Amino acid sequence: MIHRLAGKLDAVFTPELTTESPLSEVTSPQGRFDAGAKLVAELPYTGSEAHGKHLFLGFGADRWIHVHLGLYGKFAVSEEPPGPVVGQVRVRLVGKSGHADLRGASACDLYGPDERRAMLRKLGPDPLRADAEPDLAWRKVSNSSLTVAELLMEQSVLSGVGNVYRAEVLFRAGIDPYRKGRDLVREQWDGMWDDLVALMAEGVRLGRIDTVHPEHTPEAMGRPPRKDDHGGEVYAYRRTGQPCLVCETPIATAGVRDRNLFWCPGCQKPGS
């Protein structure tokens, strides 16, 4: 999760100290970000900030390295001294307390104030940010003919909600994923927003996604824990064909805009 990554970067590079002493190294071993790395190499690191799936690493008064990891990117942050470069490292940051290597990102650009503002204008409110305005998202949702499953993944509507949280927040709300945005009522939207705020904050804290209520945990139900790369206990995500933890209806899946949607036809009946 990008908010958790921003916290790791700040923990290793400590913006309060590096405002007086720049990072000892900002390079692009791969070479694709070489020009940008040189422009910020002598500037103090001022901290990282997440907006949905977008990460901004601040340097000096008005420069940011903008990163979007996409599906395959990884920003490995370590408190250990750097070793030899392994693989295609787009950006390497080295400080007194550790280093970080960026690989495989779908976007890595140097932004000034205008570019950063332009990017932020494209993004909907992020449930993890204290300055988020859920009303902005509701205006778009309530006037849209798209399904709520589509809208939850539209970054211009809502920032940072990935496929796991989409499936889980819809299940927990008992909402049919194919319901049109304009057919939702404000109470339903407010409930989903509040749930996303709580679930996503807990995900940042724990470093994994858990969405089941206490009565549906493995311990409470006497069932084996879930085994999945994403970790955590969930109701619908990647549980195709398995019985729903609430009503035992087999979990369904379907493709929606090149991503798999998971839901329970029993708990999330058409029109619900």
C-alpha positions in Angstrom: 0.0 0.0 0.0 1.4 3.4 -1.0 0.7 5.2 2.2 2.6 2.5 4.1 5.4 2.8 1.6 5.6 6.6 2.1 5.9 6.0 5.9 8.7 3.6 5.4 10.6 6.0 3.2 10.3 8.8 5.8 11.3 6.4 8.6 14.6 5.5 6.8 15.5 8.9 5.4 14.0 11.1 8.1 13.0 14.4 6.4 13.5 16.5 9.6 17.2 15.7 9.5 17.8 15.6 5.7 16.5 19.1 5.3 20.0 20.1 6.4 21.9 17.3 4.8 20.9 15.8 1.4 20.7 12.1 0.7 24.2 10.8 0.0 23.0 9.3 -3.3 20.1 9.7 -5.8 20.9 7.8 -8.9 19.3 5.8 -11.7 21.5 2.7 -12.2 19.2 1.7 -15.1 19.6 5.1 -16.7 16.0 5.8 -17.6 15.7 8.4 -14.8 19.2 9.7 -15.0 18.4 13.3 -15.9 15.8 13.6 -13.1 18.1 12.0 -10.5 20.8 14.5 -11.3 18.4 17.4 -10.8 17.5 16.4 -7.3 20.7 14.7 -6.1 21.9 17.8 -4.3 18.5 18.9 -2.9 17.3 18.0 0.6 14.7 15.2 0.9 11.6 16.8 2.3 9.4 13.7 2.8 7.1 11.4 0.9 3.3 11.7 0.4 0.7 9.3 -1.0 -2.4 10.3 -3.0 -4.2 7.1 -3.8 -1.9 4.9 -5.9 0.5 7.9 -6.6 3.6 8.5 -4.6 5.4 11.9 -4.4 9.0 12.1 -3.0 9.7 15.7 -2.1 13.1 17.4 -2.8 13.8 21.0 -2.0 11.0 23.5 -2.1 9.4 22.5 -5.4 10.6 19.2 -6.9 9.0 15.8 -6.6 9.8 12.3 -7.9 6.4 11.0 -8.9 6.0 7.2 -8.9 3.2 5.0 -9.9 4.1 1.3 -9.2 1.4 -0.2 -11.5 0.9 -3.9 -11.3 4.6 -4.9 -11.3 6.5 -2.1 -9.7 8.3 -2.5 -6.4 10.0 0.1 -4.1 12.2 -1.9 -1.8 13.1 0.1 1.3 15.8 -1.2 3.7 17.6 0.0 6.8 20.7 -1.9 5.6 23.6 -0.3 3.6 23.2 -0.8 -0.2 24.9 -3.7 -1.9 25.6 -4.1 -5.6 22.8 -3.2 -7.9 20.7 -6.2 -8.8 18.3 -6.1 -11.8 16.8 -3.0 -13.5 16.9 -0.4 -10.7 15.2 2.8 -12.0 16.0 4.9 -8.9 18.3 4.2 -6.0 18.2 6.4 -2.8 20.9 6.1 -0.2 21.0 7.8 3.1 22.7 7.5 6.5 20.1 5.0 7.8 19.5 2.8 4.7 18.6 2.7 1.1 15.7 2.2 -1.3 15.6 0.7 -4.8 12.7 1.3 -7.3 12.1 -1.4 -10.0 9.5 -1.9 -12.6 7.3 1.1 -12.0 4.8 2.1 -14.6 5.7 5.8 -14.1 8.7 7.6 -12.6 8.9 11.3 -13.5 10.3 14.5 -12.1 7.5 16.9 -11.3 7.5 20.6 -10.6 4.6 22.4 -8.9 2.5 22.7 -12.1 2.8 19.0 -13.0 2.0 18.0 -9.4 -1.1 20.1 -9.3 -2.3 18.8 -12.7 -1.9 15.2 -11.5 -3.8 15.9 -8.2 -6.6 17.5 -10.1 -7.2 14.2 -11.9 -7.6 12.2 -8.7 -10.7 11.7 -6.6 -10.6 11.8 -2.8 -8.4 9.3 -1.0 -10.1 7.7 2.1 -6.7 7.5 3.8 -6.1 11.3 3.7 -7.3 13.6 6.4 -8.0 16.3 3.7 -10.3 14.0 1.6 -13.7 15.3 0.6 -16.1 12.4 0.1 -18.8 14.8 -1.2 -16.6 15.2 -4.4 -16.8 11.5 -5.0 -20.5 11.3 -4.2 -21.4 14.0 -6.8 -19.8 11.8 -9.5 -21.2 8.5 -8.2 -24.7 9.8 -7.8 -24.8 11.1 -11.4 -23.2 8.1 -13.1 -24.7 5.4 -15.2 -21.7 3.2 -14.5 -22.0 0.4 -12.0 -20.7 0.9 -8.5 -18.1 -1.8 -9.1 -16.7 0.3 -12.0 -16.9 3.5 -10.1 -15.0 2.2 -7.1 -12.0 1.5 -9.4 -12.1 4.9 -11.2 -9.2 6.9 -9.8 -10.9 10.1 -10.9 -13.8 9.2 -8.6 -12.0 7.6 -5.7 -8.3 7.3 -5.2 -6.4 4.2 -3.9 -9.3 1.7 -3.7 -7.9 -1.5 -5.3 -9.6 -4.7 -6.3 -9.5 -6.3 -2.9 -11.2 -3.3 -1.1 -13.7 -3.0 -3.9 -15.0 -6.5 -3.5 -14.9 -6.4 0.3 -16.6 -3.0 0.9 -19.4 -4.0 -1.5 -19.9 -7.3 0.3 -19.9 -5.7 3.8 -22.4 -3.2 2.6 -24.6 -5.9 1.0 -24.7 -4.0 -2.3 -25.1 -5.5 -5.7 -21.9 -4.7 -7.6 -23.9 -4.1 -10.8 -26.1 -1.5 -9.3 -25.7 1.9 -11.1 -24.1 4.7 -9.2 -27.1 6.9 -9.7 -29.3 4.3 -8.0 -27.3 4.4 -4.8 -28.7 6.4 -1.9 -26.5 8.8 0.1 -26.8 6.6 3.2 -25.3 3.7 1.3 -22.4 5.8 -0.1 -21.7 7.3 3.3 -21.6 3.8 4.8 -19.1 2.5 2.2 -16.9 5.6 2.6 -16.7 5.2 6.4 -16.0 1.5 5.9 -13.2 2.2 3.5 -11.6 4.8 5.8 -11.5 2.2 8.6 -10.5 -0.8 6.6 -7.8 0.9 4.6 -6.3 2.6 7.7 -6.2 -0.8 9.4 -4.5 -2.2 6.3 -1.8 0.4 6.5 -1.3 -0.3 10.2 -1.1 -4.1 9.8 0.5 -4.3 6.4 -2.2 -6.7 5.2 -5.9 -6.7 4.4 -8.4 -8.1 6.9 -12.0 -7.4 6.3 -14.1 -10.1 8.2 -16.0 -9.3 11.3 -14.9 -11.1 14.5 -17.7 -13.7 14.2 -16.3 -14.8 10.8 -12.6 -15.2 11.7 -11.1 -18.7 11.4 -11.0 -19.0 15.2 -14.6 -18.1 15.6 -15.8 -20.4 12.8 -13.4 -23.2 13.4 -12.2 -23.1 9.8 -8.6 -23.1 8.4 -7.1 -19.7 7.8 -7.0 -18.4 4.3 -3.9 -18.9 2.2 -3.3 -16.3 -0.4 -0.4 -14.0 -1.6 -2.4 -11.0 -0.4 -2.8 -12.4 3.1 -5.6 -11.6 5.5 -9.1 -12.8 5.9 -11.7 -11.7 3.4 -15.3 -12.4 2.4 -15.3 -12.5 -1.4 -11.9 -11.6 -3.0 -10.3 -14.6 -4.7 -12.8 -17.0 -3.1 -14.5 -18.0 -6.4 -16.7 -21.1 -5.9 -16.1 -21.3 -2.1 -19.1 -21.0 0.2 -19.9 -17.5 1.5 -18.9 -17.2 5.1 -22.3 -15.7 5.9 -24.9 -17.5 3.7 -22.8 -20.4 2.1 -23.7 -19.3 -1.4 -20.7 -20.0 -3.7 -18.8 -16.8 -4.4 -19.1 -15.6 -8.0 -16.6 -13.9 -10.2 -16.7 -12.0 -13.5 -14.5 -9.7 -15.5 -15.1 -6.0 -15.2 -12.8 -3.7 -17.2 -10.0 -6.3 -17.3 -10.1 -6.9 -13.6 -11.9 -9.8 -11.8 -14.9 -8.8 -9.7 -15.8 -11.1 -6.7 -19.2 -11.1 -4.9 -21.8 -13.2 -3.2 -25.1 -13.6 -5.2 -26.9 -14.5 -1.9 -25.7 -11.5 0.2 -25.6 -9.1 -2.7 -28.8 -9.8 -4.6 -29.5 -7.9 -7.8 -30.8 -4.4 -7.0 -29.6 -4.6 -3.4 
